[in-house]
Amino acid sequence: MREIKFRAKTVNTGEIIYSMTIAQGTIKRKRDNYFFEIAPNKYVGVITETIGQFTGLTDKNGVEIFEGNILSNGLFLDLQRKDIALFEVVFINGCFKAKDKFDKLYKINNTFKIEK
């Protein structure tokens, strides 16, 4: 069974933080803000667009793969070897997949490497 955890950038510093708990609330009269619990009853605001869930998988270097990561598999899109294939980790139909720039979906495995 995979570990449930999330990562996101903080609102104040842009630092990437990790948490097992996400909360939604209101701060300064703005609705739908998201917060990570970083200690018991201590929450930090995070940038919604940067929230990603851990896939339970690691790349070929053993680095944990999160939703939103950009992956590569070392292959090229063209014969001139100029355009390396990149994939975004997405959550679709109940599972994590690697999506290429043509919206084609692939199974994520440990041949991928995190680029961003």
DSSP file (Angstrom, degrees, kcal/mol; ACC not computed):
  #  RESIDUE AA STRUCTURE BP1 BP2  ACC     N-H-->O    O-->H-N    N-H-->O    O-->H-N    TCO  KAPPA ALPHA  PHI   PSI    X-CA   Y-CA   Z-CA
    1    1 A M              0   0    0      0, 0.0     2,-0.1     0, 0.0    55,-0.0   0.000 360.0 360.0 360.0 136.8    0.0    0.0    0.0
    2    2 A R        -     0   0    0      1,-0.1     2,-0.3    53,-0.1    54,-0.0  -0.446 360.0-108.7 -82.6 153.5    1.4    3.4   -0.9
    3    3 A E        -     0   0    0     -2,-0.1     2,-0.7     1,-0.0    -1,-0.1  -0.613  28.7-133.4 -76.8 133.5    2.0    6.2    1.5
    4    4 A I        +     0   0    0     -2,-0.3     2,-0.3    49,-0.1    51,-0.1  -0.815  47.9 134.8 -91.7 115.4   -0.4    9.1    1.2
    5    5 A K        -     0   0    0     -2,-0.7    49,-2.7    49,-0.2     2,-0.3  -0.980  34.2-149.9-155.5 162.6    1.4   12.4    1.2
    6    6 A F  E     -AB  19  53A   0     13,-3.2    13,-2.1    -2,-0.3     2,-0.3  -0.855   1.8-158.3-131.3 161.6    1.4   15.7   -0.6
    7    7 A R  E     +AB  18  52A   0     45,-2.1    45,-2.4    -2,-0.3     2,-0.3  -0.986  20.1 151.7-140.1 152.7    3.9   18.4   -1.6
    8    8 A A  E     -A   17   0A   0      9,-1.8     9,-2.9    -2,-0.3     2,-0.4  -0.970  44.3 -93.1-165.4 167.9    3.4   22.0   -2.6
    9    9 A K  E     -A   16   0A   0     38,-0.4    38,-2.8    -2,-0.3     7,-0.2  -0.753  44.2-115.2 -91.1 140.6    5.1   25.4   -2.5
   10   10 A T  B  >  -C   46   0B   0      5,-2.3     4,-1.1    -2,-0.4    36,-0.3  -0.412  14.3-129.6 -73.4 151.2    4.4   27.7    0.4
   11   11 A V  T  4 S+     0   0    0     34,-2.3    35,-0.1     1,-0.2    -1,-0.1   0.906 103.3  42.6 -65.0 -43.2    2.6   31.0   -0.2
   12   12 A N  T  4 S+     0   0    0     33,-0.4    -1,-0.2     1,-0.1    34,-0.1   0.901 132.5  11.3 -76.8 -42.8    5.1   33.1    1.7
   13   13 A T  T  4 S-     0   0    0      2,-0.1    -2,-0.1     0, 0.0    -1,-0.1   0.622  85.5-125.4-115.5 -16.5    8.5   31.7    0.6
   14   14 A G     <  +     0   0    0     -4,-1.1     2,-0.1     1,-0.3    -3,-0.1   0.515  58.4 150.4  79.1   3.7    7.9   29.4   -2.4
   15   15 A E        -     0   0    0     -6,-0.1    -5,-2.3     1,-0.1     2,-0.5  -0.433  51.1-116.8 -68.6 141.8    9.7   26.7   -0.5
   16   16 A I  E     +A    9   0A   0     -7,-0.2     2,-0.3    -2,-0.1    -7,-0.2  -0.703  40.1 179.3 -81.7 127.5    8.6   23.1   -1.3
   17   17 A I  E     -A    8   0A   0     -9,-2.9    -9,-1.8    -2,-0.5     2,-0.3  -0.863  17.3-140.2-126.3 162.8    7.1   21.4    1.8
   18   18 A Y  E     +A    7   0A   0     -2,-0.3     2,-0.3   -11,-0.2   -11,-0.2  -0.914  23.7 163.3-124.3 147.7    5.6   18.0    2.4
   19   19 A S  E     -A    6   0A   0    -13,-2.1   -13,-3.2    -2,-0.3    19,-0.1  -0.989  38.9-147.1-158.3 155.7    2.6   16.9    4.5
   20   20 A M  S    S+     0   0    0     17,-0.4     2,-0.4    -2,-0.3    18,-0.1   0.489  89.0  65.4 -96.8  -8.4    0.1   14.1    5.0
   21   21 A T        -     0   0    0     16,-0.4    16,-1.6   -15,-0.1     2,-0.4  -0.965  58.4-175.5-124.3 127.8   -2.7   16.5    5.9
   22   22 A I  E     -D   36   0B   0     -2,-0.4     2,-0.3    14,-0.2    14,-0.2  -0.958   7.6-172.3-116.0 137.6   -4.3   19.1    3.6
   23   23 A A  E     -D   35   0B   0     12,-2.6    12,-2.7    -2,-0.4     2,-0.4  -0.953  11.8-149.0-127.1 150.3   -6.9   21.5    4.9
   24   24 A Q  E     +D   34   0B   0     -2,-0.3     2,-0.3    10,-0.2    10,-0.2  -0.950  36.4 128.5-117.0 138.6   -9.1   24.0    3.1
   25   25 A G  E     -D   33   0B   0      8,-2.6     8,-2.6    -2,-0.4     2,-0.4  -0.882  50.8 -82.3-164.4-165.6  -10.2   27.2    4.7
   26   26 A T  E     +     0   0B   0     -2,-0.3     2,-0.4     6,-0.2     5,-0.2  -0.963  33.0 175.3-122.9 134.2  -10.5   31.0    4.5
   27   27 A I  E >  S-D   30   0B   0      3,-1.6     3,-2.0    -2,-0.4    -2,-0.0  -0.997  71.7  -2.5-139.6 136.2   -7.9   33.5    5.3
   28   28 A K  T 3  S-     0   0    0     -2,-0.4    -1,-0.1     1,-0.3     3,-0.1   0.873 127.7 -61.2  50.0  42.7   -8.1   37.3    4.9
   29   29 A R  T 3  S+     0   0    0      1,-0.2     2,-0.5    -3,-0.0    -1,-0.3   0.546 107.8 126.1  65.3  10.7  -11.6   36.9    3.5
   30   30 A K  E <   -D   27   0B   0     -3,-2.0    -3,-1.6     1,-0.0     3,-0.3  -0.861  51.2-142.5 -97.7 132.9  -10.4   34.8    0.5
   31   31 A R  E     +     0   0B   0     -2,-0.5    -5,-0.2    -5,-0.2    -1,-0.0  -0.438  69.6  31.0 -90.4 164.9  -12.1   31.5    0.1
   32   32 A D  E    S+     0   0B   0      1,-0.2     2,-0.3    -2,-0.1    -1,-0.2   0.850  71.1 158.7  59.4  41.4  -10.7   28.2   -0.9
   33   33 A N  E     -D   25   0B   0     -8,-2.6    -8,-2.6    -3,-0.3     2,-0.4  -0.704  30.7-140.2 -87.1 148.7   -7.2   28.5    0.5
   34   34 A Y  E     -DE  24  46B   0     12,-0.6    12,-2.5    -2,-0.3     2,-0.3  -0.887  17.2-170.8-114.4 144.7   -5.2   25.3    1.1
   35   35 A F  E     -DE  23  45B   0    -12,-2.7   -12,-2.6    -2,-0.4     2,-0.4  -0.969  14.4-143.9-134.2 145.2   -3.0   24.6    4.0
   36   36 A F  E     -DE  22  44B   0      8,-2.6     8,-2.3    -2,-0.3     2,-0.7  -0.907  20.6-129.4-105.9 138.1   -0.5   21.9    5.0
   37   37 A E  E     + E   0  43B   0    -16,-1.6   -16,-0.4    -2,-0.4   -17,-0.4  -0.793  31.1 171.6 -85.2 115.4   -0.2   20.7    8.6
   38   38 A I  E     +     0   0B   0      4,-2.4    -1,-0.2    -2,-0.7     5,-0.2   0.577  70.0   4.3-102.1 -13.3    3.5   20.8    9.3
   39   39 A A  E >  S- E   0  42B   0      3,-1.2     3,-2.7     0, 0.0    -1,-0.3  -0.942 109.6 -57.2-157.8 163.1    3.2   20.1   13.0
   40   40 A P  T 3  S-     0   0    0      0, 0.0     3,-0.1     0, 0.0    -2,-0.0  -0.273 125.2  -9.7 -52.2 121.2    0.3   19.3   15.3
   41   41 A N  T 3  S+     0   0    0      1,-0.2     2,-0.5    -2,-0.0    -4,-0.0   0.697 109.0 116.6  60.4  23.8   -2.2   22.2   14.9
   42   42 A K  E <   - E   0  39B   0     -3,-2.7    -4,-2.4     2,-0.0    -3,-1.2  -0.967  43.3-176.4-123.0 114.9    0.4   24.3   12.9
   43   43 A Y  E     - E   0  37B   0     -2,-0.5     2,-0.4    -6,-0.2    -6,-0.2  -0.826  13.6-159.7-115.6 148.8   -0.7   25.0    9.3
   44   44 A V  E     - E   0  36B   0     -8,-2.3    -8,-2.6    -2,-0.3     2,-0.2  -0.990  25.8-117.3-126.3 134.2    1.1   26.7    6.4
   45   45 A G  E     - E   0  35B   0     -2,-0.4   -34,-2.3   -10,-0.2   -33,-0.4  -0.465  33.6-164.6 -69.8 139.1   -0.6   28.2    3.4
   46   46 A V  E     -CE  10  34B   0    -12,-2.5   -12,-0.6   -36,-0.3     2,-0.6  -0.886  28.4-101.9-125.1 156.9    0.3   26.6    0.1
   47   47 A I    >   -     0   0    0    -38,-2.8     3,-2.0    -2,-0.3   -38,-0.4  -0.679  30.2-143.5 -78.6 117.7   -0.1   27.6   -3.6
   48   48 A T  G >  S+     0   0    0     -2,-0.6     3,-1.6     1,-0.3    -1,-0.2   0.853  95.5  57.1 -52.7 -44.5   -3.0   25.6   -4.9
   49   49 A E  G 3  S+     0   0    0      1,-0.3    -1,-0.3    -3,-0.0    -2,-0.0   0.644 104.5  54.2 -66.0 -14.4   -1.6   25.0   -8.4
   50   50 A T  G <  S+     0   0    0     -3,-2.0     2,-0.3   -41,-0.2    -1,-0.3   0.451  76.9 117.9-100.5  -0.6    1.6   23.4   -6.9
   51   51 A I    <   +     0   0    0     -3,-1.6     2,-0.4    -4,-0.4   -43,-0.2  -0.506  38.4 172.3 -70.2 129.0   -0.1   20.8   -4.8
   52   52 A G  E     -B    7   0A   0    -45,-2.4   -45,-2.1    -2,-0.3     2,-0.3  -1.000  25.5-133.8-139.4 141.1    0.8   17.3   -5.9
   53   53 A Q  E     -B    6   0A   0     -2,-0.4    14,-2.6   -47,-0.2   -47,-0.2  -0.706  30.8-106.0 -93.6 144.3    0.1   13.8   -4.5
   54   54 A F  E     -F   66   0C   0    -49,-2.7    12,-0.2    -2,-0.3   -49,-0.2  -0.483  22.3-151.8 -66.1 132.8    2.8   11.2   -4.1
   55   55 A T  E     -     0   0C   0     10,-2.6    41,-0.2     2,-0.2    -1,-0.1   0.658  33.5-118.2 -81.7 -16.6    2.3    8.4   -6.7
   56   56 A G  E    S+     0   0C   0      9,-0.4     2,-0.3     1,-0.4    10,-0.1   0.467  82.7 103.9  88.6   1.9    3.9    5.7   -4.6
   57   57 A L  E     -     0   0C   0      8,-0.5     8,-2.6    52,-0.0    -1,-0.4  -0.760  57.0-149.1-116.2 160.5    6.6    5.3   -7.3
   58   58 A T  E     -F   64   0C   0     -2,-0.3     6,-0.2     6,-0.2    54,-0.2  -0.912  19.5-119.2-124.0 156.2   10.2    6.3   -7.6
   59   59 A D    >   -     0   0    0      4,-2.5     3,-2.2    -2,-0.3    54,-0.2  -0.158  48.0 -81.3 -82.1-174.9   12.2    7.3  -10.7
   60   60 A K  T 3  S+     0   0    0     52,-2.7    53,-0.1     1,-0.3    50,-0.1   0.656 132.5  52.3 -66.9 -13.5   15.3    5.4  -11.8
   61   61 A N  T 3  S-     0   0    0     51,-0.2    -1,-0.3     2,-0.1    52,-0.1   0.321 121.3-105.4-100.3   6.1   17.4    7.3   -9.3
   62   62 A G  S <  S+     0   0    0     -3,-2.2     2,-0.3     1,-0.3    -2,-0.1   0.580  72.1 144.7  83.4   9.9   15.1    6.4   -6.4
   63   63 A V        -     0   0    0      1,-0.1    -4,-2.5    51,-0.0    -1,-0.3  -0.673  56.5-107.9 -84.6 134.3   13.6    9.9   -6.2
   64   64 A E  E     -F   58   0C   0     -2,-0.3     2,-0.5    -6,-0.2    -6,-0.2  -0.348  29.6-135.9 -62.9 137.2    9.9   10.0   -5.2
   65   65 A I  E     -     0   0C   0     -8,-2.6   -10,-2.6    -2,-0.1    -8,-0.5  -0.848  23.1-171.9 -99.9 127.9    7.5   10.9   -8.1
   66   66 A F  E >   -F   54   0C   0     -2,-0.5     3,-2.2   -12,-0.2   -12,-0.2  -0.831  36.5 -87.8-115.6 154.6    4.7   13.3   -7.4
   67   67 A E  T 3  S+     0   0    0    -14,-2.6    23,-0.2    -2,-0.3     3,-0.1  -0.372 117.0  31.7 -54.3 134.0    1.7   14.5   -9.4
   68   68 A G  T 3  S+     0   0    0     21,-2.3    -1,-0.3     1,-0.3    22,-0.1   0.216  86.2 134.7  96.7 -14.3    2.9   17.4  -11.6
   69   69 A N    <   -     0   0    0     -3,-2.2    20,-2.4    19,-0.1     2,-0.5  -0.303  54.2-130.1 -62.7 152.0    6.5   16.2  -11.9
   70   70 A I  E     -G   88   0D   0     18,-0.2    45,-3.6    -3,-0.1    46,-1.4  -0.939  31.5-171.2-104.2 125.6    8.0   16.4  -15.4
   71   71 A L  E     -GH  87 114D   0     16,-3.5    16,-2.5    -2,-0.5     2,-0.3  -0.763  13.1-164.4-115.2 158.3    9.7   13.1  -16.4
   72   72 A S  E     -GH  86 113D   0     41,-2.2    41,-2.7    -2,-0.3    14,-0.2  -0.960  14.1-159.5-134.1 157.8   11.9   11.9  -19.2
   73   73 A N  E     -     0   0D   0     12,-0.6     3,-0.1    -2,-0.3    13,-0.1   0.224  51.5-105.9-118.7  12.2   12.8    8.5  -20.4
   74   74 A G  E    S+     0   0D   0     11,-0.3     2,-0.2     1,-0.3    12,-0.1   0.466  82.6 121.3  80.4   1.1   15.9    9.4  -22.3
   75   75 A L  E     -     0   0D   0     10,-0.2    10,-2.7     2,-0.0     2,-0.3  -0.591  56.2-129.3 -96.3 160.5   14.3    8.9  -25.7
   76   76 A F  E     -G   84   0D   0      8,-0.3     8,-0.3    -2,-0.2    -1,-0.0  -0.795   5.1-142.8-110.0 151.8   14.0   11.6  -28.4
   77   77 A L  S    S+     0   0    0      6,-3.8     2,-0.3    -2,-0.3     7,-0.1   0.659  85.2  38.8 -83.7 -17.7   10.9   12.7  -30.3
   78   78 A D  S >  S-     0   0    0      5,-0.5     3,-1.3     1,-0.1     5,-0.1  -0.890  80.8-117.1-133.9 163.2   12.8   13.2  -33.6
   79   79 A L  T 3  S+     0   0    0     -2,-0.3    -1,-0.1     1,-0.3    -3,-0.0   0.720 110.6  65.0 -71.8 -21.4   15.5   11.5  -35.5
   80   80 A Q  T 3  S-     0   0    0      1,-0.0    -1,-0.3     3,-0.0    -3,-0.0   0.498 104.5-129.6 -79.8  -1.9   17.8   14.6  -35.3
   81   81 A R  S <  S+     0   0    0     -3,-1.3     3,-0.1     2,-0.1    -2,-0.1   0.851  74.1 118.4  58.3  39.2   17.9   13.9  -31.5
   82   82 A K        +     0   0    0      1,-0.2     2,-0.7     2,-0.0    -1,-0.1   0.743  61.7  55.2-101.4 -30.6   17.0   17.6  -30.7
   83   83 A D  S    S-     0   0    0     -5,-0.1    -6,-3.8     3,-0.0    -5,-0.5  -0.871  72.9-154.6-115.1 101.5   13.7   17.2  -28.9
   84   84 A I  E     -G   76   0D   0     -2,-0.7     2,-0.4    -8,-0.3    -8,-0.3  -0.486  28.7-106.4 -74.9 142.4   13.8   14.9  -25.8
   85   85 A A  E     -     0   0D   0    -10,-2.7   -12,-0.6    -2,-0.2   -11,-0.3  -0.543  40.7-172.7 -71.8 125.3   10.5   13.3  -24.8
   86   86 A L  E     -G   72   0D   0     -2,-0.4    15,-0.4   -14,-0.2     2,-0.4  -0.916   4.0-166.0-120.2 148.7    9.0   14.9  -21.7
   87   87 A F  E     -G   71   0D   0    -16,-2.5   -16,-3.5    -2,-0.3     2,-0.4  -0.991  13.1-141.3-136.3 139.4    6.0   13.7  -19.7
   88   88 A E  E     -GI  70  99D   0     11,-2.6    11,-2.9    -2,-0.4     2,-0.5  -0.852  24.9-122.9 -98.9 137.0    3.9   15.3  -17.0
   89   89 A V  E     + I   0  98D   0    -20,-2.4   -21,-2.3    -2,-0.4     2,-0.3  -0.692  41.7 173.3 -80.0 122.1    2.6   13.1  -14.2
   90   90 A V  E     - I   0  97D   0      7,-2.7     7,-2.7    -2,-0.5     2,-0.6  -0.876  34.2-129.4-128.1 159.0   -1.2   13.3  -14.1
   91   91 A F  E     + I   0  96D   0     -2,-0.3     2,-0.4     5,-0.2     5,-0.2  -0.939  40.3 162.7-111.0 109.7   -4.0   11.6  -12.1
   92   92 A I  E >   - I   0  95D   0      3,-2.6     3,-1.5    -2,-0.6    -2,-0.1  -0.992  59.9  -7.4-134.0 133.4   -6.6   10.3  -14.6
   93   93 A N  T 3  S-     0   0    0     -2,-0.4    -1,-0.1     1,-0.3     3,-0.1   0.851 130.1 -49.3  51.8  41.0   -9.4    7.7  -14.1
   94   94 A G  T 3  S+     0   0    0      1,-0.2     2,-0.3    -3,-0.1    -1,-0.3   0.575 122.5  77.8  81.7   9.6   -8.1    6.7  -10.7
   95   95 A C  E <  S-I   92   0D   0     -3,-1.5    -3,-2.6     2,-0.0     2,-0.4  -0.987  78.0-106.8-148.1 160.4   -4.4    6.2  -11.5
   96   96 A F  E     +I   91   0D   0     -2,-0.3    12,-0.5    -5,-0.2     2,-0.3  -0.686  41.6 173.1 -86.6 136.7   -1.2    8.1  -12.1
   97   97 A K  E     -I   90   0D   0     -7,-2.7    -7,-2.7    -2,-0.4     2,-0.6  -0.921  34.9-116.9-137.4 161.5    0.0    8.3  -15.7
   98   98 A A  E     -IJ  89 106D   0      8,-2.6     8,-2.1    -2,-0.3     2,-0.5  -0.922  32.1-159.9-100.2 123.0    2.7   10.0  -17.7
   99   99 A K  E     -IJ  88 105D   0    -11,-2.9   -11,-2.6    -2,-0.6     6,-0.2  -0.902   2.3-151.6-109.6 127.5    1.2   12.3  -20.3
  100  100 A D    >   -     0   0    0      4,-2.3     3,-2.1    -2,-0.5   -13,-0.1  -0.260  38.8 -91.0 -87.0-179.3    3.2   13.5  -23.3
  101  101 A K  T 3  S+     0   0    0    -15,-0.4    -1,-0.1     1,-0.3   -14,-0.1   0.620 127.9  57.1 -70.4 -10.2    2.8   16.7  -25.3
  102  102 A F  T 3  S-     0   0    0      2,-0.1    -1,-0.3     0, 0.0     3,-0.1   0.276 118.6-111.6 -98.3   9.1    0.4   15.0  -27.6
  103  103 A D    <   +     0   0    0     -3,-2.1     2,-0.3     1,-0.3    -2,-0.1   0.623  68.6 147.0  68.3  17.2   -1.8   14.0  -24.6
  104  104 A K        -     0   0    0      1,-0.0    -4,-2.3     0, 0.0     2,-0.3  -0.671  41.7-135.4 -81.4 138.8   -1.0   10.3  -25.0
  105  105 A L  E     -J   99   0D   0     -2,-0.3     2,-0.3    -6,-0.2    -6,-0.2  -0.750  21.9-174.7-102.4 143.3   -0.9    8.5  -21.7
  106  106 A Y  E     -J   98   0D   0     -8,-2.1    -8,-2.6    -2,-0.3     2,-0.2  -0.947  31.8-103.6-132.8 152.2    1.8    6.0  -20.5
  107  107 A K        -     0   0    0     -2,-0.3     2,-0.4   -10,-0.2   -10,-0.1  -0.562  39.3-124.7 -71.0 136.1    2.3    3.7  -17.5
  108  108 A I        +     0   0    0    -12,-0.5     2,-0.2    -2,-0.2    -1,-0.1  -0.711  41.8 160.0 -85.1 131.2    4.9    5.2  -15.1
  109  109 A N    >   -     0   0    0     -2,-0.4     3,-1.4   -52,-0.1   -49,-0.2  -0.809  55.6 -86.1-139.3-176.8    7.8    2.9  -14.3
  110  110 A N  T 3  S+     0   0    0      1,-0.3   -48,-0.1    -2,-0.2    -2,-0.1   0.251 110.1  79.6 -84.4  16.7   11.3    3.1  -13.0
  111  111 A T  T 3  S+     0   0    0    -52,-0.1    -1,-0.3   -51,-0.0     2,-0.1   0.586  78.3  90.7 -89.0 -12.3   12.9    3.9  -16.4
  112  112 A F    <   -     0   0    0     -3,-1.4   -52,-2.7   -54,-0.2     2,-0.4  -0.437  63.3-154.8 -79.7 155.9   11.7    7.5  -16.1
  113  113 A K  E     -H   72   0D   0    -41,-2.7   -41,-2.2   -54,-0.2     2,-0.3  -0.994  22.6-113.9-130.2 138.5   13.8   10.2  -14.5
  114  114 A I  E     +H   71   0D   0     -2,-0.4   -43,-0.3   -43,-0.2   -45,-0.0  -0.563  32.3 174.5 -72.9 128.7   12.5   13.4  -12.9
  115  115 A E              0   0    0    -45,-3.6   -44,-0.2    -2,-0.3    -1,-0.2   0.774 360.0 360.0 -99.9 -38.8   13.5   16.5  -14.9
  116  116 A K              0   0    0    -46,-1.4   -45,-0.1   -48,-0.0    -2,-0.1   0.289 360.0 360.0-140.4 360.0   11.6   19.2  -12.9
